[in-house]
């Protein structure tokens, strides 16, 4: 049976996005920002406002990457939870973390006001409540930890203000926020261009060279055009520089979301989270305008490591069942989608220079709090680019090494999981014969010592590629919901035909001979620099994981 790809539209689909010109010639600038999501555009906005010449490059549109798949909870109630973060960071760093995420909320609010951005921004309270089976002390521990971090207004309430079900006791995080992400990004892009910045699309960046031209970086694209800049910022969710080190300290997770029609007012405005593992997260948004009779109830959860599960339909079904049990007025499902979250070993992002004195800066590791981490990236990176000291620099330093027991344990667990994925080179393919692949579907097929990623298009034609991720040689898996190939190791993603969609990879899956051909017949010569398939013997069994427990 042909696989069904779900509706990729999100609650943010209806937004007027300013067009971006194709990147068709060489340019020069003070700063080149790669990525037109919240981290890249906030950085570009603040730098352009400070008088820097800025160029933003993206292979797609404004908000077309992971920022456009967010549920836009703007909060300092961090996904890793403060009770967990107390085991990973010093008291001083905890306070800096709380202060930085609070500053991010205030910064977004100020930008919305200053730029008059119509993006449904509003302040709301956040509520954390326990899931069945949670330890009785969970909420008390979270309140105590939040107070140690300096969030003194966090307090206990008898229940969250939901009408359809009684959550029981909850923790209230006052004055959080929400907005329409794509309208916000559209407003940022217009302000960047007003202040002299330039935004370009069809710009697939493949390398950043900081060695060939003194005191400059050369940002290179797949079509041969480049930007010569004083500094470059990689704000692409999962950067390709540094190639290895940062990816040993973070891992990619898929998270799933549905949007259900619900009568306006049936769910009070707010951000809602439970303590399940993986946890659920809920909010409402406008669906037919601010005065329409209905809203969209946005419910997320069901996370797993990227490439290590292929049951999106079941995960969306479980979200729908969970939502309907608790929100009895929920109507039709309007949207289904998923996004990728980069989880670091210590629960805070990696933002700053890739090494001391480097002209390349990165923003990654949002840990499920992309709206605030992305805004922190803009604040911190704009300071660093302008040579200003920042109290946030050491906290988010990409080169930091956290030696706490919890961080080391998370590091070991994630890297053992990655090692297990390399062992899958030794196993069988998903199917024994490509004839078993239905139109519109894909599967990994073994051919001798190699594994191929084989896609059968809707017309029945087979397309074969190496199943080896072009980043560090991990094996890809077929994602039936997105119709993509997802790397099990570091989260790179490719479309059905093997074209790279998301980093840290910068190149496509290598083409292979037609699957019907005898093994070894007519295979093209290896591409220059393409890694060989290596079977790594690891005596372990890989299993799907949820995001780090909170």
C-alpha positions as CSV (number, residue, x, y, z in Angstrom):
1,X,0.0,0.0,0.0
2,X,1.3,3.5,-0.8
3,X,2.4,5.4,2.3
4,X,0.5,8.6,3.1
5,X,2.5,11.7,3.7
6,X,0.7,13.9,6.2
7,X,-0.3,17.6,5.7
8,X,2.9,19.6,6.2
9,X,1.0,22.8,6.7
10,X,1.4,24.3,10.1
11,X,-0.7,26.7,12.2
12,X,1.6,29.4,10.7
13,X,0.9,28.7,7.1
14,X,-1.2,31.9,6.5
15,X,1.4,34.6,6.6
16,X,2.6,37.0,3.9
17,X,6.4,36.4,3.6
18,X,8.4,39.0,1.8
19,X,10.1,37.6,-1.3
20,X,13.8,37.0,-1.3
21,X,15.9,37.6,-4.5
22,X,17.9,34.6,-5.8
23,X,21.6,34.7,-4.8
24,X,23.1,35.1,-8.3
25,X,26.4,37.0,-7.9
26,X,29.3,37.6,-5.5
27,X,28.8,40.0,-2.7
28,X,30.7,41.6,0.2
29,X,29.5,42.6,3.7
30,X,30.6,43.1,7.2
31,X,28.7,40.0,8.3
32,X,27.2,37.1,6.4
33,X,24.4,35.3,8.2
34,X,23.4,31.8,7.0
35,X,19.9,30.9,7.9
36,X,16.7,33.0,7.8
37,X,15.1,31.6,11.0
38,X,14.7,33.4,14.3
39,X,18.4,33.1,15.3
40,X,19.7,34.4,11.9
41,X,17.1,37.1,11.4
42,X,17.4,38.4,15.0
43,X,21.2,38.6,14.6
44,X,20.9,40.3,11.3
45,X,18.3,42.7,12.6
46,X,20.4,43.8,15.6
47,X,23.6,44.2,13.5
48,X,21.9,46.1,10.7
49,X,20.3,48.4,13.3
50,X,23.9,48.9,14.7
51,X,25.1,50.1,11.2
52,X,26.7,46.9,10.0
53,X,26.3,45.8,6.4
54,X,24.6,42.4,6.6
55,X,23.8,39.7,4.0
56,X,21.4,36.8,4.9
57,X,21.6,33.6,2.9
58,X,19.1,30.8,2.9
59,X,18.3,28.0,0.5
60,X,14.6,28.5,1.1
61,X,12.3,31.3,2.3
62,X,12.1,33.3,5.5
63,X,11.0,30.9,8.2
64,X,11.2,28.0,5.8
65,X,13.4,25.9,8.1
66,X,12.8,24.7,11.7
67,X,11.7,28.1,12.9
68,X,8.6,27.7,10.8
69,X,7.7,24.4,12.4
70,X,7.8,25.7,16.0
71,X,4.8,26.0,18.3
72,X,6.2,29.3,19.4
73,X,6.2,29.0,23.2
74,X,8.2,32.0,24.3
75,X,9.2,31.1,27.8
76,X,11.8,30.8,30.5
77,X,10.2,27.6,31.8
78,X,12.9,25.6,30.0
79,X,12.1,22.2,28.5
80,X,14.9,20.5,30.4
81,X,13.2,21.8,33.6
82,X,15.0,23.8,36.3
83,X,15.1,20.9,38.7
84,X,17.2,19.0,36.2
85,X,19.3,22.0,35.3
86,X,20.3,22.5,38.9
87,X,22.2,19.2,38.6
88,X,24.1,20.4,35.5
89,X,25.0,24.0,36.3
90,X,26.4,26.1,39.1
91,X,24.1,28.5,41.0
92,X,25.6,31.4,39.1
93,X,25.0,29.9,35.7
94,X,21.5,29.0,36.6
95,X,20.7,32.6,37.4
96,X,22.4,33.7,34.1
97,X,20.3,31.2,32.2
98,X,17.1,32.4,33.7
99,X,18.1,36.0,33.2
100,X,19.0,35.4,29.5
101,X,15.7,33.7,28.6
102,X,13.7,36.4,30.5
103,X,15.7,39.0,28.5
104,X,14.8,37.2,25.3
105,X,11.1,37.4,26.1
106,X,11.4,41.1,26.8
107,X,13.5,41.6,23.6
108,X,10.9,40.0,21.4
109,X,8.2,42.2,23.0
110,X,10.2,45.3,22.4
111,X,10.9,44.5,18.8
112,X,7.2,43.8,18.1
113,X,6.4,47.2,19.6
114,X,9.2,49.2,18.0
115,X,8.7,47.7,14.5
116,X,4.9,47.5,14.8
117,X,4.9,43.8,13.8
118,X,1.3,42.4,13.6
119,X,2.1,38.9,14.9
120,X,-0.5,38.2,17.6
121,X,2.1,38.7,20.3
122,X,0.6,38.4,23.8
123,X,1.7,37.8,27.3
124,X,0.3,34.7,28.9
125,X,1.0,32.5,31.9
126,X,2.6,29.1,31.7
127,X,1.5,26.1,33.6
128,X,3.4,22.9,34.4
129,X,1.3,20.0,35.7
130,X,2.1,16.4,36.5
131,X,1.4,13.5,34.3
132,X,0.1,10.2,35.7
133,X,2.9,8.4,37.5
134,X,5.0,11.4,38.2
135,X,6.7,11.7,41.6
136,X,4.7,13.7,44.1
137,X,7.7,16.0,44.7
138,X,8.1,16.9,41.0
139,X,6.3,20.3,41.2
140,X,7.8,21.3,44.5
141,X,11.3,20.5,43.2
142,X,10.6,22.6,40.1
143,X,9.5,25.6,42.1
144,X,12.5,25.5,44.4
145,X,14.9,25.2,41.5
146,X,13.2,28.1,39.7
147,X,13.6,30.2,42.8
148,X,17.3,29.3,43.0
149,X,17.6,30.5,39.4
150,X,16.1,33.9,40.4
151,X,12.6,33.3,39.1
152,X,10.9,34.3,42.3
153,X,7.5,34.8,40.8
154,X,7.1,31.1,39.9
155,X,4.5,29.7,42.3
156,X,2.1,26.8,43.1
157,X,-1.5,26.9,42.1
158,X,-4.3,24.4,42.8
159,X,-4.8,23.7,39.1
160,X,-4.2,25.1,35.7
161,X,-7.1,27.2,34.4
162,X,-8.3,24.6,31.8
163,X,-12.0,24.1,31.6
164,X,-12.4,20.6,30.2
165,X,-10.2,18.7,32.7
166,X,-8.7,19.1,36.1
167,X,-5.0,19.1,35.9
168,X,-4.5,18.9,39.6
169,X,-1.8,21.0,41.2
170,X,0.4,23.0,38.9
171,X,3.4,25.4,38.8
172,X,2.6,28.8,37.3
173,X,5.2,30.7,35.4
174,X,3.8,34.2,35.1
175,X,4.2,36.5,32.1
176,X,5.4,34.2,29.4
177,X,4.4,34.9,25.8
178,X,3.3,33.5,22.4
179,X,3.1,34.8,18.9
180,X,2.7,34.0,15.2
181,X,6.3,33.1,14.3
182,X,6.2,33.6,10.5
183,X,4.6,37.0,10.8
184,X,7.2,38.0,13.3
185,X,10.0,36.8,11.0
186,X,8.4,38.7,8.1
187,X,8.5,41.8,10.2
188,X,12.2,41.3,11.1
189,X,13.1,40.7,7.4
190,X,11.4,44.0,6.4
191,X,13.2,45.9,9.1
192,X,16.6,44.3,8.0
193,X,16.1,45.5,4.4
194,X,15.0,48.9,5.6
195,X,18.2,49.2,7.5
196,X,20.3,48.3,4.4
197,X,20.5,44.5,4.9
198,X,20.1,42.1,2.0
199,X,18.3,38.7,2.0
200,X,18.9,36.1,-0.7
201,X,17.3,32.7,-1.4
202,X,18.5,29.7,-3.5
203,X,21.8,30.0,-1.6
204,X,22.9,26.6,-0.5
205,X,26.0,27.3,1.6
206,X,28.6,24.5,1.3
207,X,31.7,25.9,3.1
208,X,33.0,28.9,5.1
209,X,36.7,29.5,4.6
210,X,38.5,31.7,7.1
211,X,42.1,30.8,6.0
212,X,42.5,31.9,2.3
213,X,41.8,35.7,2.7
214,X,43.5,37.6,5.6
215,X,41.0,39.0,8.2
216,X,38.1,37.7,6.1
217,X,35.8,34.7,5.6
218,X,34.6,33.4,2.3
219,X,31.1,32.0,2.4
220,X,30.8,29.6,-0.6
221,X,27.6,28.3,-2.2
222,X,26.7,25.3,-4.3
223,X,26.2,27.5,-7.4
224,X,29.7,29.0,-7.2
225,X,28.8,32.4,-5.9
226,X,30.3,33.6,-2.6
227,X,30.2,36.3,0.0
228,X,33.4,37.9,1.3
229,X,32.8,39.1,4.9
230,X,34.6,40.0,8.0
231,X,32.6,37.5,10.0
232,X,30.1,34.7,9.3
233,X,27.2,33.4,11.4
234,X,25.8,29.9,10.9
235,X,22.3,29.9,12.2
236,X,21.0,26.7,10.5
237,X,19.7,24.7,13.5
238,X,22.5,22.1,13.0
239,X,25.7,23.8,11.7
240,X,28.2,22.0,9.4
241,X,31.1,23.8,11.3
242,X,32.6,22.5,13.5
243,X,32.2,19.1,11.7
244,X,32.5,16.8,14.7
245,X,33.0,18.4,18.1
246,X,29.6,20.1,18.6
247,X,27.7,17.1,17.2
248,X,29.2,14.9,19.9
249,X,27.6,17.2,22.5
250,X,24.1,17.4,21.0
251,X,21.5,15.2,19.3
252,X,18.6,15.7,17.0
253,X,15.0,14.7,18.0
254,X,11.8,14.7,16.0
255,X,8.8,16.2,17.8
256,X,5.2,15.9,16.5
257,X,2.4,18.4,16.5
258,X,-1.3,18.5,15.6
259,X,-3.6,21.5,15.3
260,X,-7.3,21.0,16.1
261,X,-10.2,23.4,15.5
262,X,-11.8,24.5,18.8
263,X,-14.4,27.1,19.7
264,X,-12.8,30.4,20.7
265,X,-12.6,30.6,24.5
266,X,-12.9,26.9,25.1
267,X,-9.2,26.9,26.2
268,X,-8.0,29.9,28.2
269,X,-4.9,31.6,26.7
270,X,-1.7,30.1,28.2
271,X,1.1,27.8,27.7
272,X,0.6,24.3,29.2
273,X,3.0,21.5,29.7
274,X,2.9,18.1,31.5
275,X,5.7,16.1,33.1
276,X,5.4,13.0,30.9
277,X,8.5,11.7,29.1
278,X,8.3,12.8,26.4
279,X,6.1,15.6,27.7
280,X,3.1,17.2,26.0
281,X,2.9,21.0,25.2
282,X,-0.3,22.9,24.4
283,X,-1.4,26.4,23.4
284,X,-4.1,28.1,21.3
285,X,-3.7,30.4,18.3
286,X,-5.9,32.3,15.9
287,X,-7.1,30.3,12.9
288,X,-9.5,32.6,11.0
289,X,-8.4,35.9,12.2
290,X,-8.5,37.4,15.7
291,X,-12.3,37.9,15.5
292,X,-13.2,34.4,14.1
293,X,-15.4,32.0,16.0
294,X,-12.7,29.4,16.3
295,X,-9.1,28.9,17.3
296,X,-6.6,26.2,16.7
297,X,-5.6,24.1,19.6
298,X,-1.9,23.2,19.1
299,X,-0.7,20.0,20.9
300,X,2.8,18.6,20.6
301,X,4.9,15.7,22.0
302,X,5.7,12.1,21.1
303,X,9.4,12.9,20.6
304,X,12.1,10.4,19.4
305,X,15.6,10.6,18.1
306,X,15.8,11.6,14.5
307,X,15.9,8.6,12.1
308,X,15.2,6.1,14.9
309,X,11.4,5.7,14.4
310,X,9.1,5.6,11.4
311,X,5.7,5.6,13.0
312,X,4.6,9.3,12.6
313,X,0.9,8.3,11.9
314,X,0.7,6.5,15.2
315,X,2.4,9.3,17.1
316,X,0.0,11.9,15.6
317,X,-2.9,9.5,16.5
318,X,-1.7,9.3,20.1
319,X,-1.5,13.1,20.3
320,X,-5.0,13.3,19.0
321,X,-6.3,10.8,21.5
322,X,-4.5,12.6,24.3
323,X,-6.0,15.9,23.3
324,X,-9.6,14.7,22.8
325,X,-9.6,13.1,26.2
326,X,-8.7,16.4,27.8
327,X,-10.3,19.0,25.5
328,X,-13.7,17.7,24.8
329,X,-14.7,20.5,22.5
330,X,-11.9,19.9,20.0
331,X,-13.0,19.5,16.5
332,X,-11.4,18.4,13.2
333,X,-7.6,18.1,12.9
334,X,-6.5,21.0,10.7
335,X,-2.8,20.4,10.7
336,X,-0.2,17.7,11.3
337,X,3.5,18.3,11.3
338,X,6.8,17.6,12.9
339,X,10.0,19.5,13.6
340,X,13.5,18.8,14.8
341,X,14.9,19.8,18.2
342,X,18.6,19.8,18.9
343,X,19.2,18.7,22.5
344,X,22.5,19.5,24.1
345,X,24.1,17.4,27.0
346,X,23.6,20.2,29.5
347,X,20.3,21.7,28.4
348,X,21.6,25.1,27.1
349,X,22.4,26.2,23.6
350,X,25.8,26.6,21.9
351,X,26.1,30.2,20.8
352,X,29.3,32.0,19.9
353,X,32.6,31.5,18.2
354,X,33.5,28.0,17.1
355,X,37.0,28.5,18.6
356,X,38.9,31.3,20.1
357,X,39.6,34.2,17.7
358,X,37.6,32.5,14.9
359,X,35.6,34.7,12.6
360,X,32.9,32.0,12.4
361,X,30.1,32.0,14.9
362,X,27.2,29.5,15.4
363,X,23.9,29.1,17.1
364,X,22.6,25.6,17.7
365,X,21.2,23.4,20.5
366,X,17.9,25.2,21.2
367,X,16.8,22.3,23.5
368,X,13.1,22.9,22.5
369,X,13.3,26.6,23.4
370,X,14.1,27.9,20.0
371,X,12.2,31.2,20.4
372,X,14.2,32.4,23.4
373,X,17.5,30.6,22.4
374,X,17.3,32.1,18.9
375,X,16.7,35.6,20.4
376,X,19.6,35.1,22.8
377,X,21.7,34.2,19.8
378,X,20.9,37.6,18.2
379,X,21.8,39.5,21.4
380,X,25.0,37.6,22.2
381,X,26.3,37.3,18.6
382,X,25.7,40.9,17.8
383,X,27.7,41.8,20.9
384,X,30.6,39.5,20.0
385,X,30.7,40.7,16.3
386,X,30.9,44.3,17.6
387,X,33.7,43.5,20.0
388,X,31.6,44.0,23.1
389,X,31.9,41.8,26.2
390,X,28.8,39.9,27.2
391,X,27.8,38.3,30.5
392,X,26.2,35.5,28.4
393,X,29.3,34.5,26.5
394,X,30.8,31.8,28.7
395,X,27.4,30.3,29.6
396,X,26.6,29.6,25.9
397,X,30.2,29.1,24.6
398,X,30.2,26.3,22.0
399,X,33.6,25.1,23.2
400,X,32.5,24.7,26.8
401,X,32.9,21.3,28.5
402,X,30.5,20.5,31.2
403,X,31.9,17.9,33.6
404,X,28.9,17.6,35.9
405,X,27.8,14.0,36.4
406,X,24.5,14.6,34.6
407,X,26.2,16.1,31.5
408,X,28.8,13.4,31.3
409,X,26.2,10.7,31.6
410,X,24.1,12.3,28.9
411,X,27.2,12.7,26.7
412,X,28.1,9.0,27.1
413,X,24.5,7.9,26.5
414,X,24.1,9.9,23.3
415,X,27.4,8.8,21.8
416,X,26.8,5.2,22.6
417,X,23.5,5.5,20.8
418,X,25.3,7.0,17.8
419,X,27.9,4.1,17.8
420,X,25.0,1.7,17.8
421,X,23.7,3.3,14.6
422,X,26.9,2.6,12.8
423,X,26.4,-1.1,13.7
424,X,23.3,-1.1,11.5
425,X,25.6,-1.3,8.5
426,X,26.1,-5.0,9.4
427,X,22.4,-5.8,9.4
428,X,19.8,-6.5,6.7
429,X,18.0,-3.9,4.7
430,X,14.5,-2.8,5.4
431,X,13.3,-5.0,2.6
432,X,14.9,-8.0,0.8
433,X,14.0,-6.8,-2.7
434,X,13.2,-3.4,-4.1
435,X,10.1,-4.9,-5.7
436,X,8.6,-4.6,-2.2
437,X,8.8,-0.8,-2.2
438,X,5.4,0.8,-3.0
439,X,5.1,3.9,-5.2
440,X,5.8,7.1,-3.2
441,X,7.8,5.1,-0.6
442,X,11.4,4.4,0.2
443,X,13.5,1.7,2.0
444,X,17.1,0.8,2.7
445,X,18.2,-2.2,0.5
446,X,21.4,-4.2,0.9
447,X,23.6,-4.7,-2.2
448,X,26.6,-6.8,-1.2
449,X,28.6,-4.9,1.4
450,X,26.8,-1.7,0.7
451,X,23.4,-0.4,1.6
452,X,21.3,1.7,-0.7
453,X,18.5,4.2,0.0
454,X,16.0,3.3,-2.7
455,X,12.9,5.5,-3.5
456,X,10.1,4.5,-5.9
457,X,8.4,7.6,-7.2
458,X,4.6,7.8,-7.8
459,X,5.2,6.7,-11.4
460,X,6.9,3.5,-10.3
461,X,10.5,4.5,-11.2
462,X,13.2,3.4,-8.8
463,X,15.9,5.8,-7.7
464,X,18.9,4.5,-5.8
465,X,21.4,6.4,-3.7
466,X,24.0,5.5,-1.1
467,X,22.4,5.1,2.3
468,X,25.5,6.7,3.9
469,X,25.0,10.2,5.3
470,X,27.5,12.6,3.7
471,X,28.2,14.2,7.1
472,X,30.0,11.4,9.0
473,X,29.0,8.2,7.3
474,X,25.9,7.3,9.4
475,X,23.1,5.4,7.9
476,X,19.9,7.0,6.8
477,X,16.3,5.8,7.4
478,X,13.1,6.4,5.4
479,X,10.7,8.9,7.0
480,X,7.3,8.0,5.5
481,X,5.5,11.0,6.9
482,X,7.9,13.6,5.5
483,X,9.1,11.4,2.6
484,X,12.6,12.1,3.5
485,X,15.8,10.2,4.4
486,X,16.9,11.0,8.0
487,X,20.3,10.2,9.4
488,X,20.1,8.2,12.6
489,X,23.4,9.6,14.0
490,X,23.5,13.4,13.8
491,X,20.1,14.3,12.4
492,X,20.9,15.4,8.8
493,X,18.0,15.1,6.4
494,X,17.6,14.6,2.7
495,X,14.6,14.6,0.4
496,X,13.3,11.5,-1.4
497,X,15.8,11.9,-4.2
498,X,18.7,12.3,-1.8
499,X,19.1,16.1,-2.0
500,X,20.2,17.6,1.3
501,X,17.5,19.4,3.3
502,X,19.0,20.0,6.7
503,X,22.5,20.1,8.2
504,X,25.0,19.2,9.4
505,X,25.4,17.7,6.0
506,X,26.1,20.1,3.1
507,X,26.1,17.6,0.2
508,X,23.6,15.1,-1.3
509,X,23.5,11.4,-0.9
510,X,25.8,9.8,-3.5
511,X,24.0,8.4,-6.5
512,X,24.2,4.6,-7.1
513,X,23.6,2.4,-10.1
514,X,20.0,1.5,-11.0
515,X,18.7,-1.0,-8.5
516,X,17.7,-3.5,-11.2
517,X,21.3,-3.7,-12.4
518,X,23.5,-6.6,-11.2
519,X,25.5,-5.7,-8.1
520,X,28.6,-3.7,-9.1
521,X,27.5,-3.2,-12.7
522,X,27.7,0.3,-14.0
523,X,28.2,2.1,-10.7
524,X,29.7,5.6,-11.1
525,X,33.1,6.3,-9.9
526,X,33.2,7.6,-6.3
527,X,32.8,11.4,-6.1
528,X,35.9,13.3,-5.1
529,X,36.1,13.4,-1.3
530,X,33.1,11.1,-0.9
531,X,33.7,8.7,2.1
532,X,33.7,5.0,1.6
533,X,31.1,2.8,3.3
534,X,32.6,1.4,6.5
535,X,30.9,-1.3,8.6
536,X,31.6,-0.5,12.2
537,X,31.4,-3.5,14.5
538,X,29.6,-2.4,17.6
539,X,28.1,-5.1,19.9
540,X,25.0,-3.2,20.9
541,X,21.4,-2.9,19.9
542,X,20.1,0.5,19.0
543,X,16.6,1.5,20.2
544,X,14.6,4.7,19.7
545,X,15.1,7.1,22.6
546,X,13.0,9.9,23.9
547,X,14.5,13.4,24.6
548,X,16.5,13.7,27.8
549,X,14.3,13.0,30.8
550,X,13.0,16.0,32.7
